[in-house]
Amino acid sequence: MRLTPSLGLALLIATGGLCSTASAAEAEPRTINVSGQGEVQAEPDRALISLGVESRKPKLEEARAEVAKAVEAALKLTRDLKIDSKHVRTTRINVQPEYNWENETRERNLIGYYVSRQVEVDLRDLEKLGQLLERAFDLGINQVGDPQLDSSKRRELERKALAEAVQDARLNAEAVAQAAGARLGPPRMISATSGFVPPPIPMRAKAMVAMEASDSSQSYQSGQMGFNATVQVQYDLIPGSTP
């Protein structure tokens, strides 16, 4: 049977389409996707501490004087503890008038003033943490935030956790590939996240701590920080196990 030119062209196009589909299927890479975990433990070596004082008085001058006295005492304490002044800063003073609403007259009456200020300390010697916190209370500081423990080697430790996570991912991929009778090629894609888990807070407030007869300023332990990393890796998968 003789094909007409148009029919022959149609068959040629169809055959070419099948070949393209087969080539695309053969060219599609074989890959494997795995995850990996990494964790590094380290002791913190610094703490961010907020020492605040607030006062409510009928007269503004009285409230400001009380706050100023406590702040100056806290600053002197940091000098006595030989904390570098470049790691100590004070926030601007906050002043708010306070009113009482009278239902009968439908008016508000000024009853006094609220004044507050904070001293923020980036403490690089944790052995001084207990002394700083407890002596600050004795000097009139009445608002102390939870110490934010950290490490000066944070970036280095996070990178170490990431490296461990990548190694863990490769070991996982090799185990899967070997079980499937294949071997790994190079990684095609890697995504990673990292973070850290702070240690337990050494203390929350003086009123919540059972004070002992001994020098409790030396009894605070910072615990361990955990630096965690997770990676997602896509590897090429090569058929046939390694000989």
Secondary structure, DSSP 4 states (H G I P E B T S, - for coil): -PPPHHHHHHHHHHHHHHHHHHHHHHHSPPEEEEEEEEEEEE---EEEEEEEEEEEESSHHHHHHHHHHHHHHHHHHHHHTT--GGGEEEPPPEEEEEEEEETTTTEEEEEEEEEEEEEEEEES-GGGHHHHHHHHHHTT--EEPPPEEE-TTHHHHHHHHHHHHHHHHHHHHHHHHHHTTEEEEEEEEEEEEEEEEPPPPS-S-GGGS---SS-GGG------EEEEEEEEEEEEEEES---
